[in-house]
Structure formats: C-alpha cells, structure tokens
Amino acid sequence: MDGTLLKLSPSSARDFKSCPQLFKYRAVDRLPEPVSSAQAKGSLVHSVLQRIFLEPPETRTQERAEELLTRLWNEVDDDAEVRPTELDPVDEAKWFAESMRLLRNYFRLEDPRGLSASKLEWWVEYELPDIHLRGIIDRLEERDDGSWILTDYKTGRVPSTQRELAAFFGLRFYALVCWRAFGIIPAQIRLVYLSDPSVLTLDPHERMLVAFEKQMQALGRAIRRAHDTEDWRPSPSPLCMHCSFQPHCPAWSENP
Ligand code: SF4
C-alpha cells in the first residue's frame, strides 16, 4: 500500500468497516480462505444468471437455466477454488438442491426473455485522489432514454427495513463509480434477492453520491492510518462465528 493508490472494492470496504483485522488478513496479508458453501452457491448461481443472458432471448427459460446449473456444477466439480470445502455427498445433494431453489426463485421475479442486458459481470473502476474504487457489477441495462439500471443478485437473506440502506452499500459504491467514470448517475439500483424472492430498489441522486464519496475518502484515510500505525484493531461480533481467521485472531487468542 506504501506510495500506491489504495485499492478498494465494496467487499473490502465492508470488511474494514466491520473489522479492520479481517481486512488486514484478506486485503493486506492475502491469507488463503476455504470456500464456504454460501460463497460457492453464490458463485454458481451468479454464473448461471450471467450465462442465461448470453443466450438468445427466446431460450432464456427456466429449463435452460436449470440445465446450465447442472452443467456448470459438473464442470467445476473438482475445482478446489470453486468447490465448497468439506462437503460430503449428502451435504452436497442438499447444497445443490438449495442452489436450484435459488435459481428457480429468480424466475419468480423476472423473465429474462424480455430483458436486455448491456453488460454482464462488468468490471468498473475509478481513481479518486488517494483511493482506487473498483469491482464487478452483475448487470447493467440501458433504457431507450439512455438511463442506466444496475442490478446485483443476492443469495443471502433479505435485510430488515432498518438495514435496507446498508444493504445498498455495494450498489451505491458502483453508482458512484459510474457517475465519476462515465458521467452517468444510474436512474435505479436494484437488489434481486433469491432466497426469499424479492427486489429492493433505490434511485440514486447526486447528493447521495457526494455523501458516499466523502464516506469512501474517510474510509481510505482510516485504512491508511491503520496501515501506517500497524493498528488493525479486531472488532469481535457475531461475524466471528463465520470467520475462518478466528484461530489466528488476537481477539480470540486473548479471550478463548
Ligand atoms: S475472528 Fe472476528 S475479530 Fe477476528 S478477524 Fe475475524 S471477524 Fe475480526
């Protein structure tokens, strides 16, 4: 990080906000992590939803998506980078059934035959004075009037009403990058939740994005301070129960 731009994606920004020590393990030390079943499920379903939009509109059916899911899983079956760690055959059957359920739920929300995606898994980036924002947007649609809609698929739980704005963190991040990099504020950002099928939407505006940009700059300063002082304070929370770094974490070794 010395002398270079700090690179930040929505997930690394979220890591630092929730636990600086977790950010250090992931973004600075780059320690390897096992692939959790939730991550693997998310990656697989995302891949199918990307590929279904590469098909001609008339073949973007649920049956075709189910075929793609089975085929993709067979392709990555022995790929340690993608396959969930420690999954026995019984768990794997349940895991696959749950992935299929998520995919079927997608078709309760949208009919991709009537949609036109301009970009899929779109890499975007923008450099602010001290910080490089970057990441991948699941889907961009351009309307006839030139306005943009950004969509992010979610395989986790639908947030409570109080946590809805926080759930839009990643898409507000991408709306800011779109605005700064391409001069377009997306007309709408959408979270498509597949677990309990529902769609949340938010219409970004300039004031919102200016405030978000200030938040990112403050976050960048906080990360640099932590780096310069070597003070990556652990922040124990319920997240620790799912953190693969717990055995290394000072918060847990001091208070076993
Ligand atoms: S175990 Fe908890 S406190 Fe430690 S790095 Fe993980 S999330 Fe942070």
Boltz pocket constraint, residues with backbone or C-beta under 6 A from the ligand:
constraints:
  - pocket:
      binder: B
      contacts: [[A, 19], [A, 21], [A, 22], [A, 234], [A, 235], [A, 236], [A, 237], [A, 239], [A, 240], [A, 243], [A, 244], [A, 245], [A, 246], [A, 249], [A, 250], [A, 251], [A, 252]]
      max_distance: 6.0
